[in-house]
Amino acid sequence: MEGDVKLWGGRFGDSVDAGMERFNASIGFDWRLYAADIAGSIAYARALQRAGLLTEDERDRLIAGLGGVQREFAEGVFQINLSDEDIHTAVERRLGELVGEVAGKLHAGRSRNDQVATDFRLYIMWEIPGLRRQLGDLQAAFLDKAQQHLEVIMPGYTHLQRAQPVLFSHWLMSYFWMLQRDQERLRDLERRVAVLPLGSGALAGNALSIDRDFLAAELGFPSVSENSLDSVSDRDFAAEFLFWAALLQVHLSRMAEDLIIWSTAEFGFVELDDAYSTGSSLMPQKKNPDSLELLRGKTGRMLGHLVALMTVLKGLPSAYNKDMQEDKEPLFDALDTLKLALPVASGVVGTLKIDSAAMAAALDDAMLATDLADYLVRRGVPFRQSHGLVGQAVRKAEAMGCPLSELPFSEFRALSTVFDEDLPDVFDFRRSVEARNVRGGTGSAAVRQQIERATLALGEIRDGASQER
């Protein structure tokens, strides 16, 4: 096969403009699909032989040649030619150089349309187990840190205002469950990725009696696409993966924002390990949370990838269109970003230093106002009335310049005779936390239950990842 012959060149008399050739080429990024492309071609060679379109010797020569191409890629010696439009062209061109004219039989009944859809899905299928393991490592870091600091009390915030006391371990576990939803979405997404397009041809199906169920079994696809026209143009799986990646990055960004705030001198709740911090080129005293700022900053990039692909897809007619070539670079970058971000996030959480004294010092009696309202509710006062009475008490304490717990008992009695001598018992942060021992609450017993369930969930994830390996 000549190096500059196009797979589609027979219909054309003139050569392609050099600028158009560069504009059209995707080999600069889709070379990453080489292993998936070769795996698909090996399976297709076997299917062609089963259909009587190749002899056993031809099949074996093709498979041996494809193995040689695979080794060249793996060893970093594969030479990409200027005329290689895409990974499919490059592999087929090199295969012809290795095994001769029999390479031309491999594409019978197959289009680059169903070929690229198969390669792309297979590539993502192979990447998902690694992402699941990295995500599990981050969950484990949150779980381990929660077990280490189970009893530490800190201010809980809404609107970035002090709200109610919570256990620091409860905050940690909130991110475990957030990431658990990401695990579940990834598992659900995987089912829709793992649908075989190969055998759909360009758009109308395969006319050479190719056994698509055989192809699916060979390549590890649990299901086969039902409509060839839809199959070659479906990029829902790529858009869904980018949504998953963007939402996961949003979760990492929210975690980063919490820790950035809490690591400031104004809070001092946590300190990042030196391994995940950087300094200032001017100010020697600075210790900047750059790891967290980058986790936060990458979110814009991930959201942009999702919007870019959705914008490409929104105006396309049915079947394959070359616009779909724009699906790979966003997804490749999203994968690369997560592969770097998840281990960094795990390292940040795993090495995080906690200042429980600073957390305790930030607790404020006003955070127990809800407990004070609950005190009245337990004595039969309707909650709306209780809320109003406690609000008046808070206002009185502010006017007198004293903490709510030091407001004279007479002032409470003036608001309601329901307030009794046991009122001081309410002003206890530990008691407030432990009162919330319902499932999912911040009480230590409830958090221990969370940890037990999380440990089981993490074990299932790791068992599944082990089986996939």
Buried (B, 14 or more C-beta within 10 A) or exposed (E): BEEBEBBEEEEEEEEBEEEEBEEEBBBEBBBBBBBBBBBBBBBBBBBBBBBEBBEEEBBBBBBEBBEBBBEBBEEEEBEBEEBBBBBBBBBBBBBBBBBEEBBEBBBBBBBBBBBBBBBBBBBBBBBBBBBBBBBBBBBBBBBBBBBEBBEBBBBBBEEEEBBBBBBBBBBBBBBBBBBBEBBEBBEEBBEBBBBBBBBBBBBEBBEBEBBBEBBBBBBEBEEBBEEBBBBBBBBEBBBBBBBBBBBBBBBBBBBBBBBBBBBEEEBBBBBBEEEBBBEEEEEEEEEBBBBBBBBBEBBEBBBBBBEBBEEBBEEEEEBBBEEBBBBBBBBBBBBEBBEBBBEBBBBBBBBBEBBBEBBBEBBBBBBBBBBBBBBBBEEEBEEEBBBBBBEBBBEBBEEEEBBBBEBEEEBBEEBBEBBEEEBEEBBBBEEBBBBBBEEBBBBBEBBBBBBEBBEEBBEEBBEBBEEEE
